[in-house]
Amino acid sequence: MAKELTERDRAYWRANVKLISFCLIVWALVSYGFGILLRPMLSGISVGGTDLGFWFAQQGSILTFLALVFFYAWRMNRLDKEFGLEE
């Protein structure tokens, strides 16, 4: 028996997709944008003895990814509470 989607279900899914899209955009901007495409422009800025573009390619993208994982979990918990779907 198939369950019919309600407007609340659609709103929850829409909010979830917006959150995922935001996280993917930030990840792509940091990983590809700062680490690869914008690296020549960031080479004049020094961080920890190396240029900022190299830092983003090596550590910054990993730290950003970890921050995004925790942000997503925190935001999804809030979203679940908003829609009455908490555990």
N, CA, C and O atoms as a Maestro MAE file, in Angstrom:
{
 s_m_m2io_version
 :::
 2.0.0
}

f_m_ct {
 s_m_title
 :::
 protein
 m_atom[348] {
  # First column is atom index #
  i_m_mmod_type
  r_m_x_coord
  r_m_y_coord
  r_m_z_coord
  i_m_residue_number
  s_m_chain_name
  s_m_pdb_residue_name
  s_m_pdb_atom_name
  i_m_atomic_number
  :::
  1 25 0.849 -1.173 0.000 1 A "MET " " N  " 7
  2 3 0.000 0.000 0.000 1 A "MET " " CA " 6
  3 2 0.901 1.245 0.000 1 A "MET " " C  " 6
  4 15 1.677 1.452 0.933 1 A "MET " " O  " 8
  5 25 0.797 2.040 -1.012 2 A "ALA " " N  " 7
  6 3 1.638 3.226 -1.151 2 A "ALA " " CA " 6
  7 2 1.081 4.369 -0.304 2 A "ALA " " C  " 6
  8 15 -0.122 4.627 -0.269 2 A "ALA " " O  " 8
  9 25 1.998 5.034 0.368 3 A "LYS " " N  " 7
  10 3 1.606 6.183 1.186 3 A "LYS " " CA " 6
  11 2 1.620 7.430 0.305 3 A "LYS " " C  " 6
  12 15 2.574 7.663 -0.438 3 A "LYS " " O  " 8
  13 25 0.587 8.206 0.392 4 A "GLU " " N  " 7
  14 3 0.504 9.435 -0.392 4 A "GLU " " CA " 6
  15 2 1.307 10.537 0.293 4 A "GLU " " C  " 6
  16 15 1.215 10.715 1.508 4 A "GLU " " O  " 8
  17 25 2.087 11.268 -0.481 5 A "LEU " " N  " 7
  18 3 2.894 12.345 0.076 5 A "LEU " " CA " 6
  19 2 2.018 13.546 0.415 5 A "LEU " " C  " 6
  20 15 1.184 13.973 -0.384 5 A "LEU " " O  " 8
  21 25 2.222 14.073 1.601 6 A "THR " " N  " 7
  22 3 1.499 15.267 2.016 6 A "THR " " CA " 6
  23 2 2.340 16.499 1.706 6 A "THR " " C  " 6
  24 15 3.503 16.391 1.318 6 A "THR " " O  " 8
  25 25 1.744 17.654 1.882 7 A "GLU " " N  " 7
  26 3 2.476 18.906 1.654 7 A "GLU " " CA " 6
  27 2 3.628 19.043 2.666 7 A "GLU " " C  " 6
  28 15 4.687 19.579 2.341 7 A "GLU " " O  " 8
  29 25 3.411 18.560 3.871 8 A "ARG " " N  " 7
  30 3 4.472 18.588 4.882 8 A "ARG " " CA " 6
  31 2 5.665 17.736 4.460 8 A "ARG " " C  " 6
  32 15 6.815 18.130 4.654 8 A "ARG " " O  " 8
  33 25 5.387 16.556 3.875 9 A "ASP " " N  " 7
  34 3 6.459 15.694 3.378 9 A "ASP " " CA " 6
  35 2 7.242 16.390 2.269 9 A "ASP " " C  " 6
  36 15 8.471 16.328 2.233 9 A "ASP " " O  " 8
  37 25 6.527 17.047 1.371 10 A "ARG " " N  " 7
  38 3 7.189 17.758 0.270 10 A "ARG " " CA " 6
  39 2 8.033 18.918 0.795 10 A "ARG " " C  " 6
  40 15 9.140 19.151 0.309 10 A "ARG " " O  " 8
  41 25 7.517 19.642 1.779 11 A "ALA " " N  " 7
  42 3 8.266 20.766 2.355 11 A "ALA " " CA " 6
  43 2 9.521 20.262 3.065 11 A "ALA " " C  " 6
  44 15 10.579 20.884 2.973 11 A "ALA " " O  " 8
  45 25 9.406 19.147 3.767 12 A "TYR " " N  " 7
  46 3 10.567 18.561 4.444 12 A "TYR " " CA " 6
  47 2 11.624 18.150 3.426 12 A "TYR " " C  " 6
  48 15 12.808 18.433 3.609 12 A "TYR " " O  " 8
  49 25 11.202 17.485 2.357 13 A "TRP " " N  " 7
  50 3 12.146 17.048 1.342 13 A "TRP " " CA " 6
  51 2 12.776 18.248 0.625 13 A "TRP " " C  " 6
  52 15 13.969 18.236 0.322 13 A "TRP " " O  " 8
  53 25 11.982 19.267 0.360 14 A "ARG " " N  " 7
  54 3 12.492 20.479 -0.287 14 A "ARG " " CA " 6
  55 2 13.564 21.139 0.586 14 A "ARG " " C  " 6
  56 15 14.595 21.572 0.072 14 A "ARG " " O  " 8
  57 25 13.332 21.219 1.886 15 A "ALA " " N  " 7
  58 3 14.312 21.799 2.810 15 A "ALA " " CA " 6
  59 2 15.573 20.938 2.871 15 A "ALA " " C  " 6
  60 15 16.684 21.463 2.944 15 A "ALA " " O  " 8
  61 25 15.402 19.628 2.843 16 A "ASN " " N  " 7
  62 3 16.540 18.711 2.861 16 A "ASN " " CA " 6
  63 2 17.385 18.876 1.595 16 A "ASN " " C  " 6
  64 15 18.612 18.922 1.677 16 A "ASN " " O  " 8
  65 25 16.755 18.963 0.449 17 A "VAL " " N  " 7
  66 3 17.484 19.129 -0.814 17 A "VAL " " CA " 6
  67 2 18.197 20.478 -0.852 17 A "VAL " " C  " 6
  68 15 19.311 20.571 -1.366 17 A "VAL " " O  " 8
  69 25 17.570 21.523 -0.316 18 A "LYS " " N  " 7
  70 3 18.240 22.830 -0.243 18 A "LYS " " CA " 6
  71 2 19.493 22.757 0.622 18 A "LYS " " C  " 6
  72 15 20.529 23.323 0.271 18 A "LYS " " O  " 8
  73 25 19.400 22.070 1.734 19 A "LEU " " N  " 7
  74 3 20.542 21.915 2.633 19 A "LEU " " CA " 6
  75 2 21.664 21.121 1.966 19 A "LEU " " C  " 6
  76 15 22.832 21.500 2.054 19 A "LEU " " O  " 8
  77 25 21.313 20.031 1.304 20 A "ILE " " N  " 7
  78 3 22.309 19.228 0.597 20 A "ILE " " CA " 6
  79 2 22.964 20.053 -0.507 20 A "ILE " " C  " 6
  80 15 24.181 20.001 -0.682 20 A "ILE " " O  " 8
  81 25 22.165 20.809 -1.246 21 A "SER " " N  " 7
  82 3 22.709 21.647 -2.321 21 A "SER " " CA " 6
  83 2 23.677 22.686 -1.773 21 A "SER " " C  " 6
  84 15 24.741 22.906 -2.351 21 A "SER " " O  " 8
  85 25 23.322 23.323 -0.669 22 A "PHE " " N  " 7
  86 3 24.209 24.300 -0.049 22 A "PHE " " CA " 6
  87 2 25.537 23.663 0.345 22 A "PHE " " C  " 6
  88 15 26.603 24.218 0.077 22 A "PHE " " O  " 8
  89 25 25.468 22.496 0.984 23 A "CYS " " N  " 7
  90 3 26.690 21.809 1.421 23 A "CYS " " CA " 6
  91 2 27.562 21.416 0.220 23 A "CYS " " C  " 6
  92 15 28.785 21.538 0.278 23 A "CYS " " O  " 8
  93 25 26.940 20.948 -0.855 24 A "LEU " " N  " 7
  94 3 27.711 20.574 -2.041 24 A "LEU " " CA " 6
  95 2 28.355 21.781 -2.710 24 A "LEU " " C  " 6
  96 15 29.476 21.686 -3.210 24 A "LEU " " O  " 8
  97 25 27.665 22.906 -2.724 25 A "ILE " " N  " 7
  98 3 28.229 24.121 -3.315 25 A "ILE " " CA " 6
  99 2 29.434 24.595 -2.507 25 A "ILE " " C  " 6
  100 15 30.464 24.950 -3.079 25 A "ILE " " O  " 8
  101 25 29.309 24.601 -1.184 26 A "VAL " " N  " 7
  102 3 30.431 25.006 -0.336 26 A "VAL " " CA " 6
  103 2 31.601 24.053 -0.534 26 A "VAL " " C  " 6
  104 15 32.742 24.494 -0.671 26 A "VAL " " O  " 8
  105 25 31.331 22.758 -0.549 27 A "TRP " " N  " 7
  106 3 32.386 21.766 -0.742 27 A "TRP " " CA " 6
  107 2 33.097 21.973 -2.079 27 A "TRP " " C  " 6
  108 15 34.327 21.956 -2.132 27 A "TRP " " O  " 8
  109 25 32.337 22.169 -3.158 28 A "ALA " " N  " 7
  110 3 32.938 22.355 -4.484 28 A "ALA " " CA " 6
  111 2 33.733 23.650 -4.546 28 A "ALA " " C  " 6
  112 15 34.818 23.684 -5.126 28 A "ALA " " O  " 8
  113 25 33.209 24.708 -3.958 29 A "LEU " " N  " 7
  114 3 33.911 25.985 -3.966 29 A "LEU " " CA " 6
  115 2 35.255 25.873 -3.251 29 A "LEU " " C  " 6
  116 15 36.269 26.361 -3.749 29 A "LEU " " O  " 8
  117 25 35.262 25.239 -2.098 30 A "VAL " " N  " 7
  118 3 36.505 25.108 -1.330 30 A "VAL " " CA " 6
  119 2 37.465 24.119 -1.995 30 A "VAL " " C  " 6
  120 15 38.649 24.418 -2.157 30 A "VAL " " O  " 8
  121 25 36.966 22.957 -2.377 31 A "SER " " N  " 7
  122 3 37.841 21.922 -2.932 31 A "SER " " CA " 6
  123 2 38.365 22.281 -4.315 31 A "SER " " C  " 6
  124 15 39.575 22.277 -4.545 31 A "SER " " O  " 8
  125 25 37.464 22.591 -5.227 32 A "TYR " " N  " 7
  126 3 37.871 22.879 -6.603 32 A "TYR " " CA " 6
  127 2 38.221 24.342 -6.811 32 A "TYR " " C  " 6
  128 15 39.206 24.670 -7.472 32 A "TYR " " O  " 8
  129 25 37.404 25.215 -6.239 33 A "GLY " " N  " 7
  130 3 37.627 26.645 -6.445 33 A "GLY " " CA " 6
  131 2 38.902 27.144 -5.805 33 A "GLY " " C  " 6
  132 15 39.795 27.639 -6.492 33 A "GLY " " O  " 8
  133 25 38.993 27.016 -4.488 34 A "PHE " " N  " 7
  134 3 40.159 27.546 -3.776 34 A "PHE " " CA " 6
  135 2 41.400 26.686 -3.976 34 A "PHE " " C  " 6
  136 15 42.504 27.215 -4.105 34 A "PHE " " O  " 8
  137 25 41.234 25.379 -4.003 35 A "GLY " " N  " 7
  138 3 42.386 24.489 -4.095 35 A "GLY " " CA " 6
  139 2 42.971 24.340 -5.484 35 A "GLY " " C  " 6
  140 15 44.164 24.067 -5.618 35 A "GLY " " O  " 8
  141 25 42.157 24.512 -6.535 36 A "ILE " " N  " 7
  142 3 42.642 24.281 -7.899 36 A "ILE " " CA " 6
  143 2 42.509 25.530 -8.767 36 A "ILE " " C  " 6
  144 15 43.511 26.051 -9.257 36 A "ILE " " O  " 8
  145 25 41.296 26.009 -8.959 37 A "LEU " " N  " 7
  146 3 41.058 27.096 -9.906 37 A "LEU " " CA " 6
  147 2 41.609 28.441 -9.444 37 A "LEU " " C  " 6
  148 15 42.179 29.184 -10.244 37 A "LEU " " O  " 8
  149 25 41.447 28.756 -8.178 38 A "LEU " " N  " 7
  150 3 41.893 30.055 -7.665 38 A "LEU " " CA " 6
  151 2 43.264 29.997 -7.005 38 A "LEU " " C  " 6
  152 15 43.701 30.979 -6.407 38 A "LEU " " O  " 8
  153 25 43.940 28.873 -7.104 39 A "ARG " " N  " 7
  154 3 45.236 28.730 -6.438 39 A "ARG " " CA " 6
  155 2 46.248 29.784 -6.863 39 A "ARG " " C  " 6
  156 15 46.931 30.332 -5.998 39 A "ARG " " O  " 8
  157 25 46.380 30.098 -8.149 40 A "PRO " " N  " 7
  158 3 47.358 31.143 -8.516 40 A "PRO " " CA " 6
  159 2 47.061 32.496 -7.865 40 A "PRO " " C  " 6
  160 15 47.986 33.227 -7.513 40 A "PRO " " O  " 8
  161 25 45.788 32.831 -7.705 41 A "MET " " N  " 7
  162 3 45.430 34.109 -7.082 41 A "MET " " CA " 6
  163 2 45.684 34.096 -5.577 41 A "MET " " C  " 6
  164 15 45.917 35.146 -4.980 41 A "MET " " O  " 8
  165 25 45.641 32.921 -4.964 42 A "LEU " " N  " 7
  166 3 45.833 32.798 -3.522 42 A "LEU " " CA " 6
  167 2 47.288 32.544 -3.143 42 A "LEU " " C  " 6
  168 15 47.605 32.413 -1.961 42 A "LEU " " O  " 8
  169 25 48.174 32.474 -4.130 43 A "SER " " N  " 7
  170 3 49.565 32.111 -3.845 43 A "SER " " CA " 6
  171 2 50.318 33.188 -3.072 43 A "SER " " C  " 6
  172 15 51.331 32.887 -2.441 43 A "SER " " O  " 8
  173 25 49.857 34.416 -3.103 44 A "GLY " " N  " 7
  174 3 50.534 35.484 -2.375 44 A "GLY " " CA " 6
  175 2 50.223 35.526 -0.897 44 A "GLY " " C  " 6
  176 15 50.916 36.207 -0.141 44 A "GLY " " O  " 8
  177 25 49.197 34.813 -0.465 45 A "ILE " " N  " 7
  178 3 48.780 34.814 0.939 45 A "ILE " " CA " 6
  179 2 49.410 33.604 1.631 45 A "ILE " " C  " 6
  180 15 49.221 32.466 1.201 45 A "ILE " " O  " 8
  181 25 50.151 33.855 2.692 46 A "SER " " N  " 7
  182 3 50.874 32.782 3.383 46 A "SER " " CA " 6
  183 2 50.094 32.303 4.608 46 A "SER " " C  " 6
  184 15 49.608 33.102 5.408 46 A "SER " " O  " 8
  185 25 49.989 30.977 4.733 47 A "VAL " " N  " 7
  186 3 49.346 30.351 5.894 47 A "VAL " " CA " 6
  187 2 50.231 29.188 6.331 47 A "VAL " " C  " 6
  188 15 50.423 28.231 5.580 47 A "VAL " " O  " 8
  189 25 50.757 29.273 7.521 48 A "GLY " " N  " 7
  190 3 51.579 28.189 8.054 48 A "GLY " " CA " 6
  191 2 52.817 27.883 7.229 48 A "GLY " " C  " 6
  192 15 53.244 26.730 7.167 48 A "GLY " " O  " 8
  193 25 53.392 28.876 6.603 49 A "GLY " " N  " 7
  194 3 54.609 28.676 5.831 49 A "GLY " " CA " 6
  195 2 54.389 28.252 4.396 49 A "GLY " " C  " 6
  196 15 55.360 28.001 3.682 49 A "GLY " " O  " 8
  197 25 53.165 28.165 3.955 50 A "THR " " N  " 7
  198 3 52.852 27.810 2.569 50 A "THR " " CA " 6
  199 2 51.773 28.746 2.043 50 A "THR " " C  " 6
  200 15 51.163 29.487 2.814 50 A "THR " " O  " 8
  201 25 51.537 28.718 0.748 51 A "ASP " " N  " 7
  202 3 50.515 29.623 0.215 51 A "ASP " " CA " 6
  203 2 49.112 29.087 0.494 51 A "ASP " " C  " 6
  204 15 48.916 27.890 0.701 51 A "ASP " " O  " 8
  205 25 48.154 29.993 0.496 52 A "LEU " " N  " 7
  206 3 46.774 29.661 0.872 52 A "LEU " " CA " 6
  207 2 46.140 28.650 -0.078 52 A "LEU " " C  " 6
  208 15 45.385 27.785 0.368 52 A "LEU " " O  " 8
  209 25 46.429 28.737 -1.379 53 A "GLY " " N  " 7
  210 3 45.875 27.773 -2.335 53 A "GLY " " CA " 6
  211 2 46.325 26.354 -2.041 53 A "GLY " " C  " 6
  212 15 45.521 25.423 -2.083 53 A "GLY " " O  " 8
  213 25 47.615 26.182 -1.742 54 A "PHE " " N  " 7
  214 3 48.134 24.862 -1.391 54 A "PHE " " CA " 6
  215 2 47.506 24.380 -0.083 54 A "PHE " " C  " 6
  216 15 47.162 23.205 0.049 54 A "PHE " " O  " 8
  217 25 47.358 25.284 0.879 55 A "TRP " " N  " 7
  218 3 46.756 24.908 2.160 55 A "TRP " " CA " 6
  219 2 45.338 24.398 1.956 55 A "TRP " " C  " 6
  220 15 44.958 23.381 2.537 55 A "TRP " " O  " 8
  221 25 44.534 25.105 1.121 56 A "PHE " " N  " 7
  222 3 43.169 24.643 0.853 56 A "PHE " " CA " 6
  223 2 43.176 23.289 0.160 56 A "PHE " " C  " 6
  224 15 42.343 22.436 0.466 56 A "PHE " " O  " 8
  225 25 44.099 23.080 -0.764 57 A "ALA " " N  " 7
  226 3 44.159 21.805 -1.474 57 A "ALA " " CA " 6
  227 2 44.538 20.659 -0.536 57 A "ALA " " C  " 6
  228 15 44.059 19.538 -0.711 57 A "ALA " " O  " 8
  229 25 45.381 20.922 0.446 58 A "GLN " " N  " 7
  230 3 45.869 19.852 1.310 58 A "GLN " " CA " 6
  231 2 45.061 19.678 2.592 58 A "GLN " " C  " 6
  232 15 44.648 18.561 2.906 58 A "GLN " " O  " 8
  233 25 44.826 20.755 3.339 59 A "GLN " " N  " 7
  234 3 44.139 20.626 4.624 59 A "GLN " " CA " 6
  235 2 42.796 21.351 4.670 59 A "GLN " " C  " 6
  236 15 41.852 20.873 5.301 59 A "GLN " " O  " 8
  237 25 42.711 22.470 4.022 60 A "GLY " " N  " 7
  238 3 41.500 23.283 4.116 60 A "GLY " " CA " 6
  239 2 40.262 22.574 3.618 60 A "GLY " " C  " 6
  240 15 39.197 22.680 4.225 60 A "GLY " " O  " 8
  241 25 40.391 21.844 2.507 61 A "SER " " N  " 7
  242 3 39.221 21.144 1.974 61 A "SER " " CA " 6
  243 2 38.787 20.015 2.902 61 A "SER " " C  " 6
  244 15 37.592 19.752 3.036 61 A "SER " " O  " 8
  245 25 39.740 19.347 3.543 62 A "ILE " " N  " 7
  246 3 39.396 18.268 4.479 62 A "ILE " " CA " 6
  247 2 38.702 18.836 5.717 62 A "ILE " " C  " 6
  248 15 37.687 18.305 6.168 62 A "ILE " " O  " 8
  249 25 39.258 19.916 6.258 63 A "LEU " " N  " 7
  250 3 38.636 20.543 7.438 63 A "LEU " " CA " 6
  251 2 37.262 21.102 7.107 63 A "LEU " " C  " 6
  252 15 36.341 21.011 7.920 63 A "LEU " " O  " 8
  253 25 37.117 21.678 5.927 64 A "THR " " N  " 7
  254 3 35.806 22.182 5.502 64 A "THR " " CA " 6
  255 2 34.811 21.042 5.363 64 A "THR " " C  " 6
  256 15 33.656 21.174 5.770 64 A "THR " " O  " 8
  257 25 35.248 19.918 4.790 65 A "PHE " " N  " 7
  258 3 34.373 18.761 4.654 65 A "PHE " " CA " 6
  259 2 33.907 18.264 6.022 65 A "PHE " " C  " 6
  260 15 32.726 17.970 6.204 65 A "PHE " " O  " 8
  261 25 34.818 18.170 6.973 66 A "LEU " " N  " 7
  262 3 34.433 17.744 8.327 66 A "LEU " " CA " 6
  263 2 33.444 18.729 8.957 66 A "LEU " " C  " 6
  264 15 32.474 18.320 9.594 66 A "LEU " " O  " 8
  265 25 33.697 20.024 8.774 67 A "ALA " " N  " 7
  266 3 32.771 21.035 9.296 67 A "ALA " " CA " 6
  267 2 31.400 20.891 8.647 67 A "ALA " " C  " 6
  268 15 30.379 21.050 9.317 67 A "ALA " " O  " 8
  269 25 31.366 20.590 7.345 68 A "LEU " " N  " 7
  270 3 30.087 20.413 6.650 68 A "LEU " " CA " 6
  271 2 29.335 19.189 7.163 68 A "LEU " " C  " 6
  272 15 28.107 19.215 7.249 68 A "LEU " " O  " 8
  273 25 30.044 18.125 7.503 69 A "VAL " " N  " 7
  274 3 29.393 16.928 8.047 69 A "VAL " " CA " 6
  275 2 28.697 17.258 9.367 69 A "VAL " " C  " 6
  276 15 27.544 16.882 9.576 69 A "VAL " " O  " 8
  277 25 29.401 17.963 10.254 70 A "PHE " " N  " 7
  278 3 28.796 18.332 11.537 70 A "PHE " " CA " 6
  279 2 27.676 19.355 11.354 70 A "PHE " " C  " 6
  280 15 26.662 19.283 12.048 70 A "PHE " " O  " 8
  281 25 27.842 20.301 10.436 71 A "PHE " " N  " 7
  282 3 26.794 21.282 10.155 71 A "PHE " " CA " 6
  283 2 25.546 20.584 9.627 71 A "PHE " " C  " 6
  284 15 24.433 20.894 10.052 71 A "PHE " " O  " 8
  285 25 25.727 19.647 8.704 72 A "TYR " " N  " 7
  286 3 24.583 18.929 8.135 72 A "TYR " " CA " 6
  287 2 23.837 18.151 9.216 72 A "TYR " " C  " 6
  288 15 22.607 18.183 9.265 72 A "TYR " " O  " 8
  289 25 24.568 17.456 10.078 73 A "ALA " " N  " 7
  290 3 23.925 16.680 11.153 73 A "ALA " " CA " 6
  291 2 23.163 17.598 12.100 73 A "ALA " " C  " 6
  292 15 22.034 17.300 12.488 73 A "ALA " " O  " 8
  293 25 23.785 18.720 12.470 74 A "TRP " " N  " 7
  294 3 23.129 19.679 13.377 74 A "TRP " " CA " 6
  295 2 21.871 20.262 12.730 74 A "TRP " " C  " 6
  296 15 20.818 20.349 13.362 74 A "TRP " " O  " 8
  297 25 21.996 20.659 11.458 75 A "ARG " " N  " 7
  298 3 20.858 21.288 10.769 75 A "ARG " " CA " 6
  299 2 19.733 20.289 10.517 75 A "ARG " " C  " 6
  300 15 18.560 20.653 10.600 75 A "ARG " " O  " 8
  301 25 20.069 19.036 10.211 76 A "MET " " N  " 7
  302 3 19.040 18.019 9.990 76 A "MET " " CA " 6
  303 2 18.305 17.694 11.283 76 A "MET " " C  " 6
  304 15 17.103 17.433 11.255 76 A "MET " " O  " 8
  305 25 19.003 17.705 12.415 77 A "ASN " " N  " 7
  306 3 18.317 17.510 13.694 77 A "ASN " " CA " 6
  307 2 17.301 18.617 13.930 77 A "ASN " " C  " 6
  308 15 16.185 18.356 14.379 77 A "ASN " " O  " 8
  309 25 17.692 19.867 13.625 78 A "ARG " " N  " 7
  310 3 16.758 20.985 13.768 78 A "ARG " " CA " 6
  311 2 15.593 20.853 12.797 78 A "ARG " " C  " 6
  312 15 14.451 21.143 13.154 78 A "ARG " " O  " 8
  313 25 15.873 20.419 11.572 79 A "LEU " " N  " 7
  314 3 14.830 20.242 10.568 79 A "LEU " " CA " 6
  315 2 13.860 19.139 10.991 79 A "LEU " " C  " 6
  316 15 12.648 19.272 10.825 79 A "LEU " " O  " 8
  317 25 14.399 18.057 11.536 80 A "ASP " " N  " 7
  318 3 13.544 16.968 12.028 80 A "ASP " " CA " 6
  319 2 12.616 17.450 13.127 80 A "ASP " " C  " 6
  320 15 11.440 17.087 13.152 80 A "ASP " " O  " 8
  321 25 13.136 18.269 14.039 81 A "LYS " " N  " 7
  322 3 12.299 18.815 15.119 81 A "LYS " " CA " 6
  323 2 11.233 19.753 14.569 81 A "LYS " " C  " 6
  324 15 10.093 19.747 15.033 81 A "LYS " " O  " 8
  325 25 11.609 20.564 13.573 82 A "GLU " " N  " 7
  326 3 10.650 21.480 12.950 82 A "GLU " " CA " 6
  327 2 9.457 20.748 12.365 82 A "GLU " " C  " 6
  328 15 8.322 21.213 12.462 82 A "GLU " " O  " 8
  329 25 9.722 19.594 11.754 83 A "PHE " " N  " 7
  330 3 8.670 18.850 11.074 83 A "PHE " " CA " 6
  331 2 8.110 17.701 11.927 83 A "PHE " " C  " 6
  332 15 7.311 16.900 11.441 83 A "PHE " " O  " 8
  333 25 8.527 17.622 13.189 84 A "GLY " " N  " 7
  334 3 8.001 16.600 14.091 84 A "GLY " " CA " 6
  335 2 8.467 15.202 13.759 84 A "GLY " " C  " 6
  336 15 7.720 14.242 13.949 84 A "GLY " " O  " 8
  337 25 9.696 15.065 13.264 85 A "LEU " " N  " 7
  338 3 10.208 13.758 12.872 85 A "LEU " " CA " 6
  339 2 11.397 13.324 13.710 85 A "LEU " " C  " 6
  340 15 12.117 12.401 13.328 85 A "LEU " " O  " 8
  341 25 11.617 13.980 14.858 86 A "GLU " " N  " 7
  342 3 12.770 13.621 15.683 86 A "GLU " " CA " 6
  343 2 12.611 12.218 16.247 86 A "GLU " " C  " 6
  344 15 11.512 11.670 16.330 86 A "GLU " " O  " 8
  345 25 13.755 11.661 16.632 87 A "GLU " " N  " 7
  346 3 13.747 10.282 17.143 87 A "GLU " " CA " 6
  347 2 13.157 10.218 18.521 87 A "GLU " " C  " 6
  348 15 13.070 9.139 19.106 87 A "GLU " " O  " 8
  :::
 }
 m_bond[347] {
  # First column is bond index #
  i_m_from
  i_m_to
  i_m_order
  :::
  1 1 2 1
  2 2 3 1
  3 3 4 2
  4 3 5 1
  5 5 6 1
  6 6 7 1
  7 7 8 2
  8 7 9 1
  9 9 10 1
  10 10 11 1
  11 11 12 2
  12 11 13 1
  13 13 14 1
  14 14 15 1
  15 15 16 2
  16 15 17 1
  17 17 18 1
  18 18 19 1
  19 19 20 2
  20 19 21 1
  21 21 22 1
  22 22 23 1
  23 23 24 2
  24 23 25 1
  25 25 26 1
  26 26 27 1
  27 27 28 2
  28 27 29 1
  29 29 30 1
  30 30 31 1
  31 31 32 2
  32 31 33 1
  33 33 34 1
  34 34 35 1
  35 35 36 2
  36 35 37 1
  37 37 38 1
  38 38 39 1
  39 39 40 2
  40 39 41 1
  41 41 42 1
  42 42 43 1
  43 43 44 2
  44 43 45 1
  45 45 46 1
  46 46 47 1
  47 47 48 2
  48 47 49 1
  49 49 50 1
  50 50 51 1
  51 51 52 2
  52 51 53 1
  53 53 54 1
  54 54 55 1
  55 55 56 2
  56 55 57 1
  57 57 58 1
  58 58 59 1
  59 59 60 2
  60 59 61 1
  61 61 62 1
  62 62 63 1
  63 63 64 2
  64 63 65 1
  65 65 66 1
  66 66 67 1
  67 67 68 2
  68 67 69 1
  69 69 70 1
  70 70 71 1
  71 71 72 2
  72 71 73 1
  73 73 74 1
  74 74 75 1
  75 75 76 2
  76 75 77 1
  77 77 78 1
  78 78 79 1
  79 79 80 2
  80 79 81 1
  81 81 82 1
  82 82 83 1
  83 83 84 2
  84 83 85 1
  85 85 86 1
  86 86 87 1
  87 87 88 2
  88 87 89 1
  89 89 90 1
  90 90 91 1
  91 91 92 2
  92 91 93 1
  93 93 94 1
  94 94 95 1
  95 95 96 2
  96 95 97 1
  97 97 98 1
  98 98 99 1
  99 99 100 2
  100 99 101 1
  101 101 102 1
  102 102 103 1
  103 103 104 2
  104 103 105 1
  105 105 106 1
  106 106 107 1
  107 107 108 2
  108 107 109 1
  109 109 110 1
  110 110 111 1
  111 111 112 2
  112 111 113 1
  113 113 114 1
  114 114 115 1
  115 115 116 2
  116 115 117 1
  117 117 118 1
  118 118 119 1
  119 119 120 2
  120 119 121 1
  121 121 122 1
  122 122 123 1
  123 123 124 2
  124 123 125 1
  125 125 126 1
  126 126 127 1
  127 127 128 2
  128 127 129 1
  129 129 130 1
  130 130 131 1
  131 131 132 2
  132 131 133 1
  133 133 134 1
  134 134 135 1
  135 135 136 2
  136 135 137 1
  137 137 138 1
  138 138 139 1
  139 139 140 2
  140 139 141 1
  141 141 142 1
  142 142 143 1
  143 143 144 2
  144 143 145 1
  145 145 146 1
  146 146 147 1
  147 147 148 2
  148 147 149 1
  149 149 150 1
  150 150 151 1
  151 151 152 2
  152 151 153 1
  153 153 154 1
  154 154 155 1
  155 155 156 2
  156 155 157 1
  157 157 158 1
  158 158 159 1
  159 159 160 2
  160 159 161 1
  161 161 162 1
  162 162 163 1
  163 163 164 2
  164 163 165 1
  165 165 166 1
  166 166 167 1
  167 167 168 2
  168 167 169 1
  169 169 170 1
  170 170 171 1
  171 171 172 2
  172 171 173 1
  173 173 174 1
  174 174 175 1
  175 175 176 2
  176 175 177 1
  177 177 178 1
  178 178 179 1
  179 179 180 2
  180 179 181 1
  181 181 182 1
  182 182 183 1
  183 183 184 2
  184 183 185 1
  185 185 186 1
  186 186 187 1
  187 187 188 2
  188 187 189 1
  189 189 190 1
  190 190 191 1
  191 191 192 2
  192 191 193 1
  193 193 194 1
  194 194 195 1
  195 195 196 2
  196 195 197 1
  197 197 198 1
  198 198 199 1
  199 199 200 2
  200 199 201 1
  201 201 202 1
  202 202 203 1
  203 203 204 2
  204 203 205 1
  205 205 206 1
  206 206 207 1
  207 207 208 2
  208 207 209 1
  209 209 210 1
  210 210 211 1
  211 211 212 2
  212 211 213 1
  213 213 214 1
  214 214 215 1
  215 215 216 2
  216 215 217 1
  217 217 218 1
  218 218 219 1
  219 219 220 2
  220 219 221 1
  221 221 222 1
  222 222 223 1
  223 223 224 2
  224 223 225 1
  225 225 226 1
  226 226 227 1
  227 227 228 2
  228 227 229 1
  229 229 230 1
  230 230 231 1
  231 231 232 2
  232 231 233 1
  233 233 234 1
  234 234 235 1
  235 235 236 2
  236 235 237 1
  237 237 238 1
  238 238 239 1
  239 239 240 2
  240 239 241 1
  241 241 242 1
  242 242 243 1
  243 243 244 2
  244 243 245 1
  245 245 246 1
  246 246 247 1
  247 247 248 2
  248 247 249 1
  249 249 250 1
  250 250 251 1
  251 251 252 2
  252 251 253 1
  253 253 254 1
  254 254 255 1
  255 255 256 2
  256 255 257 1
  257 257 258 1
  258 258 259 1
  259 259 260 2
  260 259 261 1
  261 261 262 1
  262 262 263 1
  263 263 264 2
  264 263 265 1
  265 265 266 1
  266 266 267 1
  267 267 268 2
  268 267 269 1
  269 269 270 1
  270 270 271 1
  271 271 272 2
  272 271 273 1
  273 273 274 1
  274 274 275 1
  275 275 276 2
  276 275 277 1
  277 277 278 1
  278 278 279 1
  279 279 280 2
  280 279 281 1
  281 281 282 1
  282 282 283 1
  283 283 284 2
  284 283 285 1
  285 285 286 1
  286 286 287 1
  287 287 288 2
  288 287 289 1
  289 289 290 1
  290 290 291 1
  291 291 292 2
  292 291 293 1
  293 293 294 1
  294 294 295 1
  295 295 296 2
  296 295 297 1
  297 297 298 1
  298 298 299 1
  299 299 300 2
  300 299 301 1
  301 301 302 1
  302 302 303 1
  303 303 304 2
  304 303 305 1
  305 305 306 1
  306 306 307 1
  307 307 308 2
  308 307 309 1
  309 309 310 1
  310 310 311 1
  311 311 312 2
  312 311 313 1
  313 313 314 1
  314 314 315 1
  315 315 316 2
  316 315 317 1
  317 317 318 1
  318 318 319 1
  319 319 320 2
  320 319 321 1
  321 321 322 1
  322 322 323 1
  323 323 324 2
  324 323 325 1
  325 325 326 1
  326 326 327 1
  327 327 328 2
  328 327 329 1
  329 329 330 1
  330 330 331 1
  331 331 332 2
  332 331 333 1
  333 333 334 1
  334 334 335 1
  335 335 336 2
  336 335 337 1
  337 337 338 1
  338 338 339 1
  339 339 340 2
  340 339 341 1
  341 341 342 1
  342 342 343 1
  343 343 344 2
  344 343 345 1
  345 345 346 1
  346 346 347 1
  347 347 348 2
  :::
 }
}
